[in-house]
Amino acid sequence: MTRDAGRERISLPEDGTVRELEPREREQVGRHWLARAESELSTASVCVRVARGVLDYGAVPEVTWLATRAVADEVRHARLCHALAELYLGEPLPFPRARSMGEASFGDAPPELNALLLLVLQSCINEGIATAYLQENLRLASAPAARAVIHELLRDDIEHARLGWAHLASANVDEAARRHVGLALPTLLRLGRQAWSKELTSAAFDCPGHGCLAGFRHAAIVDAAFEQLILPGFSHVGLRGAAGT
């Protein structure tokens, strides 16, 4: 995985373990990674909206950089997952399209607050869960190509989660906005848990050595993300609305 004149060439490490899989397993792993490519591209679409809110309503330079860079990161993630799918399936595959995503709307919140709530949901909560998921993914993976891709995704998703905490801790979020976020936290946390539960519990195939985790593993991962990262993060920035969720 190298950078060339500002454009990335996707290059995966040699991986003899792919050929050791039974044909049916190899097909299932490949389809899993192709679905993840689509998911990463859909996340890029959400990141566009987060970045637009940051640019429209202001943020410290670090947050602006992280928010805008996240869009390109997620497209690169889609390319990595797509390349891995091609490796397992042994043939060129059409590049996926992002799923259609409606504009996020949180009740009758004014545009600036709506943008802030979307940032909190996507960065602090969704990317926080993604970080925990990828950490467990990496711990269990043994196939060199899958491990390389998971490592890349994890490295970036840690930064994507960090932008939310950095924004909440900055002077760009005033006390009135912080109160609104605190009141909305139980709903935001519920939405994050529901989205991940729907996305993950549908996975029946389990091949952790190649980066595929079945649904029975996911509830514990989401719980760990809430308990060890997300709720402590909100408490650290002085938001207590998460208590009891």
HURAMO-V467111 format. One record per backbone hydrogen bond with DSSP energy under -0.5 kcal/mol. NH is the residue of the N-H (numbers start at 0). CO is the residue of the C=O. Records with the same first field share a line. If there is no record, write none. Layout:
NH=CO + CO
This chain:
1=8
3=6
6=3
8=1
9=7
10=8
17=14
19=15
20=16 + 17
25=21
26=22
27=23
28=24
29=25
30=26
31=27
32=28
33=29
34=30
35=31
36=32
37=33
38=34
39=35
40=36
41=37
42=38
43=39
44=40
45=41
46=42
47=43
48=44
49=45
50=46
51=47
52=48
53=49
54=50
55=51
56=52
57=53
63=59
64=60
65=61
66=62
67=63
68=64
69=65
70=66 + 67
71=67
72=68
73=69
74=70
75=71
76=72
77=73
78=74
79=75
80=76
81=77
82=78
83=79
84=80
85=81
86=82
87=83
88=84
89=85
90=85
106=104
108=105
113=109
114=110
115=111
116=112
117=113
118=114
119=115
120=116
121=117
122=118
123=118
124=119
125=120
126=121
128=124
129=125
130=126
131=127
132=128
133=129
134=130
135=131
136=132
137=133
138=134
139=135
140=136
141=208
142=208
146=142
147=143
148=144
149=145
150=146
151=147
152=148
153=149
154=150
155=151
156=152
157=153
158=154
159=155
160=156
161=157
162=158
163=159 + 160
164=160
165=161
166=162
167=163
168=164
169=166
172=169
173=171
177=173
178=174
179=175
180=176
181=177
182=178
183=179
184=180
186=183
187=183
188=184
189=185
190=186
191=187
192=188
193=189
194=190
195=191
196=192
197=193
198=194
199=195
200=196
202=199
203=201
206=204 + 211
209=206
210=207
211=206
212=210
213=211
214=202
216=213
217=214
218=214
220=216
221=217
222=218
223=219
224=220
225=221
226=222
227=223
228=224
229=224
230=225
232=228
233=229
234=230
235=231
236=232
237=234
238=233
239=237
242=239
244=241
